[in-house]
Amino acid sequence: MNHEDANSGNILCTRYLECLPETDMAVKRPYDNRLRSEQAAETRHRVLEATRGLLLSRGYAATSMGAIASAAGVSRETLYKVFGSKSALVKDLYDVTVVGDEDDVPVADRPEMAAIHRAADPKSKIAQLAALSADLVGRVGPLLAMILSGASAGDPELIKLAATSNEERLIGVQSLIHNLGEAGGLRAGLSETEAVDLMWMLLSPEVAHLLINDRGWTLPAYQRWLDQALTDALLPR
C-alpha cells in the first residue's frame, strides 16, 4: 500500500489486522447498561418483598439470609454482595417502607417535606407534618411493630436499627423546628432545643405504636391528635 492509499481514508490498517475497507470494519457501539440496571432493580425488589414477608410471618431472629435468598430466588452470595448483612437489609427495607417506594430519595428530600418548609403559615406547616407523619405510620406500622418488639426483647441489631432511626428523625426534626422558628411559629419562652425535644417525642414511632396498636386508634384519629398536640406544644397560644 502506497502513501497515497494510506491517507485516502478508504483503507484502515492496524498493527494486528489486515487492511480492510472502512465499511467492513465493525463499529463499536457504546455499552448500554440499562438492561443490567433494570435487572438489578428487579432483583432488589424481589429481595425486599421476600424479606418483608418473612419478617412479618416469622420475626427477625427466625428469618435467615438463606431463607430470604431462597424466597427471592437469588444466591446467598448475591444477597451479601448487594446488602452486606441482614441488619443492613432490614434497614434498607425499613427506609423503603417509610418513603413508600424504592427510589433512593430520603424523606427530607421529598416534595412533601419541601412543601412543609415552603408553607408560610406555621399552622399549615404543622397540619401538613401531621398528615405526612400519619401517612408514614400507616405504611411502616407492621414492620415497625416487629422492630420495636425485637428491640424491647434485647436484640442488638434491632436496638441499633431503632437507634439509627431515632437519630435520623432527630436530624429531620431539627431542620423542621429551625424552619418553624424562622416563620415565627414558636411560642414565646420556648427555645429551639426544647421545641426539638417536644416534636421528636411526639413524632416518635413508639407513641404512634402505643396509640394505634395498643389502644386501637385509627390513622385519622392519630393524625388529628398529632396536629393538635404539635400545635399546643409549639405554636403561640
C-alpha positions in Angstrom: 0.0 0.0 0.0 1.5 3.3 -1.0 1.4 6.6 1.0 -1.5 7.9 -1.1 -3.7 4.9 -0.2 -2.9 5.1 3.5 -4.1 8.7 3.6 -7.1 8.2 1.4 -9.5 7.4 4.3 -10.9 4.4 2.4 -8.5 1.8 3.9 -8.0 1.2 7.6 -4.9 -0.6 8.7 -3.8 -1.6 12.2 -0.8 -3.4 13.6 -2.9 -6.5 14.2 -5.4 -6.5 11.4 -5.2 -6.8 7.7 -6.0 -3.6 5.8 -9.8 -3.6 5.3 -12.1 -1.2 3.7 -13.6 1.2 6.3 -17.1 0.0 5.6 -16.1 -3.6 6.6 -14.8 -2.6 10.0 -17.1 -3.5 12.9 -18.4 -0.3 14.5 -18.0 -0.4 18.3 -21.2 0.8 20.0 -21.2 2.4 23.4 -22.2 -0.1 26.2 -25.8 0.2 27.2 -26.2 -0.9 30.8 -30.0 -0.1 31.1 -30.9 -3.8 31.0 -28.4 -4.6 33.7 -29.8 -1.8 35.9 -33.3 -2.9 35.4 -32.4 -6.5 36.3 -30.6 -5.3 39.4 -33.6 -3.2 40.4 -36.0 -6.1 39.9 -33.7 -8.4 42.0 -33.6 -5.8 44.8 -37.4 -5.5 44.7 -37.8 -9.3 45.0 -35.4 -9.4 47.9 -37.1 -6.6 49.8 -40.5 -8.1 49.3 -39.3 -11.6 50.3 -37.7 -10.0 53.4 -40.9 -8.2 54.3 -43.0 -11.4 54.1 -40.6 -13.5 56.1 -40.0 -10.9 58.8 -43.8 -10.3 59.4 -44.5 -14.0 59.4 -41.5 -15.4 61.3 -39.9 -12.5 63.1 -36.4 -11.1 62.9 -34.5 -13.8 64.7 -36.1 -16.7 62.8 -35.5 -15.1 59.4 -32.2 -16.2 58.0 -30.3 -14.8 55.0 -30.6 -18.3 53.5 -34.4 -18.2 53.8 -34.5 -14.7 52.2 -32.3 -15.8 49.3 -34.4 -18.9 48.7 -37.7 -16.9 48.8 -36.3 -14.2 46.5 -34.7 -16.7 44.0 -31.2 -15.4 44.5 -28.0 -16.8 45.9 -26.7 -16.1 49.4 -23.6 -14.6 47.8 -25.7 -12.1 45.8 -27.6 -11.2 49.0 -24.5 -10.4 50.9 -22.8 -8.7 48.0 -25.8 -6.3 47.5 -26.9 -5.7 51.1 -23.9 -6.7 53.3 -25.7 -8.1 56.2 -29.2 -9.0 57.5 -29.4 -5.9 59.6 -28.4 -3.7 56.7 -31.0 -5.4 54.5 -33.7 -4.8 57.2 -32.7 -1.1 57.4 -33.0 -0.8 53.7 -36.4 -2.4 53.8 -37.4 0.0 56.6 -36.3 3.0 54.7 -38.1 1.9 51.5 -41.3 1.3 53.6 -41.1 4.7 55.2 -40.8 6.6 51.9 -43.2 4.4 50.0 -41.1 3.5 47.0 -37.6 2.2 46.1 -36.2 5.4 44.8 -33.0 6.5 46.6 -34.5 9.7 47.9 -34.8 10.2 51.7 -37.9 11.7 53.3 -36.1 15.0 53.9 -35.6 15.5 50.2 -39.1 14.5 49.2 -41.7 17.1 47.7 -44.0 16.6 50.7 -41.2 17.8 53.1 -40.3 20.6 50.8 -43.9 21.8 50.8 -43.8 21.9 54.6 -40.7 24.1 54.6 -42.2 26.4 51.9 -45.5 26.9 53.8 -45.7 30.5 55.2 -48.3 29.8 57.9 -47.0 27.9 60.9 -50.4 26.1 61.4 -50.2 24.9 57.9 -46.7 23.5 58.5 -48.0 21.6 61.5 -51.1 20.3 59.7 -49.0 19.1 56.7 -46.5 17.5 59.0 -49.2 15.6 60.9 -50.7 14.3 57.7 -47.3 13.2 56.4 -46.5 11.5 59.7 -49.8 9.6 59.7 -49.1 8.5 56.1 -45.6 7.2 57.1 -47.0 5.4 60.2 -49.7 3.8 58.0 -47.0 2.3 55.7 -44.5 1.2 58.3 -46.8 0.0 61.0 -46.5 -3.8 60.9 -42.7 -3.6 60.2 -42.3 -1.1 63.0 -44.1 -3.3 65.4 -41.7 -6.1 64.6 -38.6 -3.8 65.1 -39.9 -2.3 68.4 -40.8 -5.8 69.7 -37.3 -7.1 68.9 -35.6 -4.1 70.3 -37.6 -4.3 73.5 -36.6 -8.0 73.7 -32.9 -7.0 73.6 -32.0 -8.0 70.0 -28.8 -6.0 69.5 -29.3 -5.5 65.8 -32.8 -4.2 66.2 -31.7 -2.0 69.1 -29.1 -0.5 66.7 -31.7 -0.1 63.9 -34.1 1.7 66.3 -31.3 4.0 67.5 -30.3 4.8 63.9 -33.9 5.6 63.0 -34.2 7.9 66.1 -31.0 9.8 65.1 -32.3 10.3 61.5 -35.6 11.5 62.9 -33.8 13.9 65.2 -31.9 15.5 62.3 -35.2 16.0 60.4 -36.9 17.5 63.4 -34.1 19.9 64.0 -34.5 21.2 60.4 -38.3 21.5 60.9 -38.0 23.4 64.1 -35.5 25.8 62.7 -37.8 26.4 59.7 -40.8 26.9 62.1 -38.8 29.3 64.2 -37.8 31.4 61.1 -41.5 31.6 60.3 -42.3 33.0 63.7 -44.1 29.8 64.7 -42.5 29.0 68.1 -44.4 30.3 71.2 -42.7 32.8 73.5 -40.3 31.3 76.0 -39.8 28.0 74.1 -36.2 27.5 73.0 -35.4 25.7 69.8 -33.8 22.9 71.8 -36.9 22.4 73.9 -39.0 22.5 70.7 -36.9 19.9 69.1 -37.3 17.6 72.0 -41.0 18.0 72.1 -41.5 17.4 68.4 -39.1 14.5 68.4 -41.1 12.8 71.2 -44.5 13.5 69.6 -43.3 12.1 66.3 -41.7 9.0 67.8 -42.8 5.7 66.4 -43.3 4.4 70.0 -46.1 7.0 70.6 -47.8 6.0 67.3 -47.4 2.3 68.2 -49.0 2.8 71.6 -52.0 4.8 70.3 -52.6 2.7 67.1 -51.5 -0.8 68.0 -52.1 -0.9 71.8 -55.1 1.4 72.1 -56.7 0.8 68.7 -56.7 4.4 67.3 -57.4 4.9 63.6 -54.9 6.7 61.5 -57.2 9.7 61.0 -57.6 9.9 64.8 -53.9 9.7 65.2 -53.4 12.5 62.6 -55.9 14.8 64.4 -54.3 14.2 67.7 -50.8 14.8 66.4 -51.9 18.0 64.7 -53.4 19.3 67.9 -50.6 18.1 70.2 -47.9 19.7 68.0 -49.9 22.9 67.8 -50.4 23.1 71.6 -46.8 22.2 72.3 -45.1 24.5 69.8 -47.2 27.4 68.4 -48.0 30.7 70.1 -51.2 30.4 72.3 
